[in-house]
Amino acid sequence: MLIKDPLKNAKILIIEDEPDLADILREELSSYQASVEIANRFEVVQSCLGSNSYNIIICDLQIPGGGGLQLLELIRSEQPQETTIYVSTGLNSISKDSLRELRVTRVFEKPFNWDEFINTIIANYQLTVSKIA
């Protein structure tokens, strides 16, 4: 069954310093009725996480001002609830155990399969919504 507006009411934070990719992600996810914000530097991420709550965080781990494990730990400390986190790049220095401990839902390496990426986000959000209902 197709769900109309499958990301309606979803709050999504995109952590990405590549402007073209960030804009494409925002445009695509907004087309599913999600509310989308972009953070392109570590300081902006800190500000966003401190003042908002997100259902989904799409995170490039290599951004100006900080990244890697430090960024994932910041996300988890500021968003302790069951926020879904997708990591797109920057895994070289992070162990699989750390990813599990920080409850990273899925890892996509760039370049990723666009349809698989979007479908995974929608499916996980719908699962989260159905658990709450």
VENFEN-V295098 format. One record per residue. N is the residue number from 0. RES is the residue in three letters. PHI is phi as a letter, one per 40 degrees, with the letter a starting at -180 (none if undefined). OMEGA is omega as a letter, one per 40 degrees, with the letter a starting at -180 (* if undefined). Layout:
n:N res:RES phi:PHI omega:OMEGA
n:N res:RES phi:PHI omega:OMEGA
//
This chain:
n:0 res:MET phi:none omega:i
n:1 res:LEU phi:c omega:i
n:2 res:ILE phi:b omega:i
n:3 res:LYS phi:c omega:i
n:4 res:ASP phi:f omega:a
n:5 res:PRO phi:c omega:i
n:6 res:LEU phi:b omega:a
n:7 res:LYS phi:d omega:a
n:8 res:ASN phi:g omega:i
n:9 res:ALA phi:c omega:i
n:10 res:LYS phi:b omega:a
n:11 res:ILE phi:b omega:i
n:12 res:LEU phi:b omega:i
n:13 res:ILE phi:b omega:i
n:14 res:ILE phi:b omega:a
n:15 res:GLU phi:a omega:a
n:16 res:ASP phi:c omega:i
n:17 res:GLU phi:c omega:a
n:18 res:PRO phi:d omega:a
n:19 res:ASP phi:c omega:i
n:20 res:LEU phi:c omega:i
n:21 res:ALA phi:d omega:i
n:22 res:ASP phi:c omega:i
n:23 res:ILE phi:c omega:i
n:24 res:LEU phi:c omega:a
n:25 res:ARG phi:c omega:a
n:26 res:GLU phi:c omega:a
n:27 res:GLU phi:c omega:a
n:28 res:LEU phi:c omega:i
n:29 res:SER phi:c omega:i
n:30 res:SER phi:c omega:i
n:31 res:TYR phi:c omega:i
n:32 res:GLN phi:g omega:i
n:33 res:ALA phi:c omega:i
n:34 res:SER phi:c omega:a
n:35 res:VAL phi:b omega:i
n:36 res:GLU phi:b omega:i
n:37 res:ILE phi:b omega:i
n:38 res:ALA phi:b omega:a
n:39 res:ASN phi:b omega:i
n:40 res:ARG phi:a omega:a
n:41 res:PHE phi:d omega:a
n:42 res:GLU phi:c omega:i
n:43 res:VAL phi:c omega:i
n:44 res:VAL phi:d omega:i
n:45 res:GLN phi:d omega:a
n:46 res:SER phi:c omega:a
n:47 res:CYS phi:c omega:a
n:48 res:LEU phi:c omega:a
n:49 res:GLY phi:c omega:a
n:50 res:SER phi:b omega:a
n:51 res:ASN phi:b omega:i
n:52 res:SER phi:b omega:a
n:53 res:TYR phi:b omega:i
n:54 res:ASN phi:c omega:a
n:55 res:ILE phi:b omega:i
n:56 res:ILE phi:b omega:i
n:57 res:ILE phi:b omega:a
n:58 res:CYS phi:b omega:i
n:59 res:ASP phi:c omega:a
n:60 res:LEU phi:c omega:a
n:61 res:GLN phi:b omega:i
n:62 res:ILE phi:b omega:i
n:63 res:PRO phi:c omega:i
n:64 res:GLY phi:g omega:a
n:65 res:GLY phi:i omega:a
n:66 res:GLY phi:i omega:i
n:67 res:GLY phi:g omega:a
n:68 res:LEU phi:d omega:i
n:69 res:GLN phi:d omega:i
n:70 res:LEU phi:c omega:i
n:71 res:LEU phi:c omega:i
n:72 res:GLU phi:c omega:i
n:73 res:LEU phi:c omega:i
n:74 res:ILE phi:d omega:a
n:75 res:ARG phi:c omega:a
n:76 res:SER phi:c omega:a
n:77 res:GLU phi:c omega:a
n:78 res:GLN phi:b omega:a
n:79 res:PRO phi:c omega:i
n:80 res:GLN phi:c omega:a
n:81 res:GLU phi:c omega:i
n:82 res:THR phi:c omega:i
n:83 res:THR phi:c omega:a
n:84 res:ILE phi:b omega:i
n:85 res:TYR phi:b omega:a
n:86 res:VAL phi:b omega:a
n:87 res:SER phi:b omega:i
n:88 res:THR phi:a omega:i
n:89 res:GLY phi:g omega:a
n:90 res:LEU phi:c omega:a
n:91 res:ASN phi:d omega:a
n:92 res:SER phi:b omega:a
n:93 res:ILE phi:b omega:a
n:94 res:SER phi:c omega:i
n:95 res:LYS phi:c omega:i
n:96 res:ASP phi:c omega:i
n:97 res:SER phi:c omega:i
n:98 res:LEU phi:c omega:i
n:99 res:ARG phi:c omega:a
n:100 res:GLU phi:c omega:a
n:101 res:LEU phi:c omega:i
n:102 res:ARG phi:f omega:i
n:103 res:VAL phi:c omega:a
n:104 res:THR phi:c omega:a
n:105 res:ARG phi:a omega:i
n:106 res:VAL phi:b omega:i
n:107 res:PHE phi:b omega:i
n:108 res:GLU phi:c omega:i
n:109 res:LYS phi:c omega:e
n:110 res:PRO phi:c omega:a
n:111 res:PHE phi:b omega:i
n:112 res:ASN phi:c omega:a
n:113 res:TRP phi:d omega:a
n:114 res:ASP phi:c omega:i
n:115 res:GLU phi:c omega:i
n:116 res:PHE phi:c omega:a
n:117 res:ILE phi:c omega:a
n:118 res:ASN phi:c omega:i
n:119 res:THR phi:c omega:i
n:120 res:ILE phi:c omega:a
n:121 res:ILE phi:c omega:a
n:122 res:ALA phi:c omega:a
n:123 res:ASN phi:c omega:i
n:124 res:TYR phi:c omega:i
n:125 res:GLN phi:c omega:i
n:126 res:LEU phi:c omega:i
n:127 res:THR phi:c omega:a
n:128 res:VAL phi:c omega:a
n:129 res:SER phi:c omega:i
n:130 res:LYS phi:c omega:a
n:131 res:ILE phi:c omega:a
n:132 res:ALA phi:c omega:*
//
